[in-house]
Amino acid sequence: MVVSNETHGPPSVAQPEAKGHVCPWWIGWLLVSPLRRLFENPDSLLGPHVRPGMTVLEPGCGMGFFSLPLARMVGPTGRVVCVDLQPRMIAGLRRRADKAGLAPRLESLAGTLDDPALDVRRGTVDLAVAIHMVHEVRDPAAFLRRLAGLLRPGGRLLIVEPKGHVSAAAFERTVQTASAAGFVERGRPLGDRGRAALLERPAGGPT
């Protein structure tokens, strides 16, 4: 869902390694199938963490399986900032947002978290959601530091990883890396049912 083995410019903190299993852009249409909601419901996964008026950042958004529900949750006064390396993923997201009447609530960027266009969001994001994508990132430590800088003090990060691709030990290493980047763990929303951690950028954290 996150990125393909297509690259655009020099490597950056949010660019994954060129691995054969990284899904190509066209799989994005399969990932937004309504059938996916039967086993991964965006409302139940994200609803407890989102309030109207929030600014939510979603790196690795694909074609918006989570982005559009997030846009509904934040309401007309909120914003969802969507970032994906693949322009075709972003194009698909924009078409789906237009059709759903949610385009005014979305900001979309074909690029990475270190794109200068995101500098205006530095220290302002209420919630970041990194879903099924941190394990694809080339430099998770740099990626998580960048997320910390984009969040406001007290802002939160929800990391969700797929059990089928990420072992329990690997997920714990990700949480430890997030702690080293300045995050404080606030809970495990899925418990034993999945790989998920809710983290917070405390006041006085990295900028």
C-alpha positions as CSV (number, residue, x, y, z in Angstrom):
1,M,0.0,0.0,0.0
2,V,2.8,2.4,0.8
3,V,5.1,2.7,-2.1
4,S,6.4,0.7,-5.1
5,N,9.9,0.1,-6.3
6,E,9.5,3.1,-8.5
7,T,11.7,5.9,-7.2
8,H,11.5,9.7,-7.7
9,G,14.7,11.6,-7.1
10,P,17.3,10.8,-4.4
11,P,16.5,8.5,-1.5
12,S,14.8,10.2,1.5
13,V,13.8,9.2,5.0
14,A,10.4,8.0,4.0
15,Q,11.5,6.1,0.9
16,P,11.5,2.3,1.3
17,E,14.2,-0.1,0.2
18,A,13.6,-1.5,-3.3
19,K,12.2,-4.8,-2.2
20,G,10.4,-7.2,-4.6
21,H,7.4,-7.6,-2.3
22,V,6.6,-3.9,-2.1
23,C,3.3,-3.6,-3.9
24,P,3.1,-1.8,-7.2
25,W,0.8,1.2,-7.6
26,W,-2.0,-0.7,-9.4
27,I,-2.6,-2.9,-6.3
28,G,-3.9,0.4,-4.7
29,W,-7.2,-0.2,-6.4
30,L,-7.5,-3.7,-4.7
31,L,-6.6,-2.2,-1.3
32,V,-9.5,0.2,-1.4
33,S,-12.1,-2.6,-2.0
34,P,-15.1,-2.2,0.2
35,L,-14.6,-5.9,1.1
36,R,-11.5,-5.0,3.1
37,R,-13.8,-3.3,5.7
38,L,-14.9,-6.8,6.7
39,F,-11.6,-7.5,8.4
40,E,-10.1,-4.0,8.8
41,N,-12.6,-1.3,9.6
42,P,-11.2,2.2,9.5
43,D,-14.0,3.5,11.8
44,S,-13.2,1.1,14.6
45,L,-9.5,1.3,14.2
46,L,-9.2,5.1,13.9
47,G,-12.4,6.4,15.4
48,P,-11.2,6.4,19.0
49,H,-8.3,8.6,18.2
50,V,-9.9,11.2,15.9
51,R,-12.0,14.3,16.7
52,P,-13.7,16.9,14.5
53,G,-11.4,19.8,13.6
54,M,-8.1,17.7,13.9
55,T,-5.2,17.8,11.5
56,V,-4.3,14.3,10.7
57,L,-1.2,13.2,8.7
58,E,-1.2,9.9,6.9
59,P,2.1,8.9,5.3
60,G,1.8,6.0,2.8
61,C,-1.8,6.8,2.2
62,G,-2.1,4.8,-1.1
63,M,-5.5,5.5,-2.7
64,G,-7.1,6.4,0.5
65,F,-8.7,3.4,2.2
66,F,-8.1,5.1,5.5
67,S,-7.8,8.7,4.2
68,L,-11.5,9.1,3.2
69,P,-12.9,7.8,6.5
70,L,-10.4,10.1,8.3
71,A,-11.8,13.0,6.2
72,R,-15.3,12.2,7.4
73,M,-14.1,11.9,11.0
74,V,-12.3,15.3,11.1
75,G,-15.3,17.1,9.6
76,P,-15.4,20.2,7.5
77,T,-13.1,22.1,9.9
78,G,-10.4,19.4,9.9
79,R,-7.7,18.4,7.5
80,V,-6.1,15.1,6.4
81,V,-2.7,15.5,5.0
82,C,-2.0,12.5,2.7
83,V,1.5,11.6,1.5
84,D,2.6,8.8,-0.8
85,L,5.7,8.3,-3.0
86,Q,3.7,7.2,-6.0
87,P,1.9,9.9,-8.1
88,R,-0.5,7.3,-9.4
89,M,-1.6,6.5,-5.8
90,I,-2.2,10.2,-5.1
91,A,-4.1,10.6,-8.4
92,G,-6.4,7.7,-7.4
93,L,-6.9,9.2,-4.0
94,R,-7.8,12.5,-5.5
95,R,-10.4,10.9,-7.8
96,R,-12.0,9.0,-5.0
97,A,-12.0,12.1,-2.8
98,D,-13.7,14.2,-5.5
99,K,-16.3,11.5,-6.0
100,A,-17.0,11.3,-2.3
101,G,-17.3,15.1,-1.9
102,L,-14.4,15.1,0.5
103,A,-11.7,16.8,-1.5
104,P,-11.8,20.1,0.4
105,R,-10.8,18.2,3.6
106,L,-7.7,16.6,2.0
107,E,-4.3,17.8,1.2
108,S,-2.3,15.4,-0.9
109,L,1.4,15.2,-1.8
110,A,3.3,12.8,-4.1
111,G,6.5,12.7,-2.2
112,T,8.0,12.0,1.2
113,L,7.9,13.4,4.7
114,D,11.0,15.5,4.1
115,D,9.4,17.4,1.2
116,P,9.7,21.1,1.9
117,A,6.0,21.5,1.2
118,L,5.3,19.9,4.6
119,D,7.4,22.4,6.5
120,V,4.3,24.6,7.0
121,R,2.8,21.7,9.0
122,R,5.8,21.5,11.4
123,G,4.6,21.3,15.0
124,T,0.9,21.5,14.0
125,V,-0.3,17.9,13.4
126,D,-2.6,16.5,16.0
127,L,-2.4,12.9,14.9
128,A,-0.3,10.9,12.6
129,V,-1.3,7.4,11.4
130,A,1.4,5.1,10.0
131,I,-0.6,2.0,8.9
132,H,1.1,-1.0,7.4
133,M,4.1,1.0,6.2
134,V,6.9,1.6,8.8
135,H,8.4,-1.8,8.0
136,E,8.8,-0.6,4.4
137,V,10.8,2.5,5.3
138,R,14.5,2.6,4.6
139,D,15.4,4.5,7.7
140,P,12.7,4.1,10.4
141,A,14.7,6.2,12.9
142,A,14.8,9.2,10.6
143,F,11.2,8.7,9.5
144,L,10.0,8.7,13.1
145,R,12.1,11.8,14.0
146,R,10.5,13.6,11.1
147,L,7.0,12.6,12.3
148,A,7.9,13.8,15.8
149,G,8.8,17.2,14.3
150,L,5.6,17.5,12.4
151,L,3.4,16.7,15.4
152,R,2.4,19.4,17.9
153,P,3.5,18.9,21.5
154,G,1.0,16.4,22.9
155,G,0.3,15.2,19.3
156,R,0.0,11.4,18.9
157,L,1.2,8.8,16.5
158,L,-0.6,5.5,15.8
159,I,1.5,2.8,14.3
160,V,-0.2,-0.3,12.9
161,E,1.7,-3.1,11.3
162,P,0.5,-6.3,9.7
163,K,1.0,-9.5,11.7
164,G,1.7,-11.5,8.6
165,H,4.7,-9.3,7.6
166,V,6.0,-8.0,11.0
167,S,7.0,-10.3,13.8
168,A,6.3,-9.3,17.5
169,A,10.0,-8.8,18.0
170,A,10.3,-6.5,15.0
171,F,7.4,-4.5,16.1
172,E,8.9,-4.0,19.5
173,R,12.1,-2.8,17.8
174,T,9.9,-0.2,16.0
175,V,8.4,1.0,19.3
176,Q,11.9,1.3,20.8
177,T,13.0,3.3,17.8
178,A,10.0,5.6,18.3
179,S,11.0,6.0,21.9
180,A,14.5,7.0,20.8
181,A,12.9,9.5,18.5
182,G,11.2,11.2,21.4
183,F,7.9,9.5,21.6
184,V,6.3,8.2,24.8
185,E,4.1,5.1,24.5
186,R,0.5,5.5,25.6
187,G,-1.1,2.2,24.8
188,R,-1.6,-0.8,22.6
189,P,-5.0,-0.3,21.0
190,L,-5.3,-3.7,19.5
191,G,-3.9,-5.7,22.4
192,D,-3.0,-9.2,21.4
193,R,-5.2,-9.0,18.3
194,G,-2.6,-7.0,16.3
195,R,0.5,-5.0,16.1
196,A,-0.4,-1.4,17.1
197,A,1.0,1.2,19.4
198,L,-0.2,4.6,20.3
199,L,2.6,7.1,21.0
200,E,2.7,10.7,22.0
201,R,5.1,13.6,21.4
202,P,5.4,15.1,24.9
203,A,5.8,18.8,25.5
204,G,9.4,19.7,25.1
205,G,10.0,16.8,22.6
206,P,12.0,17.1,19.4
207,T,11.4,19.9,17.0
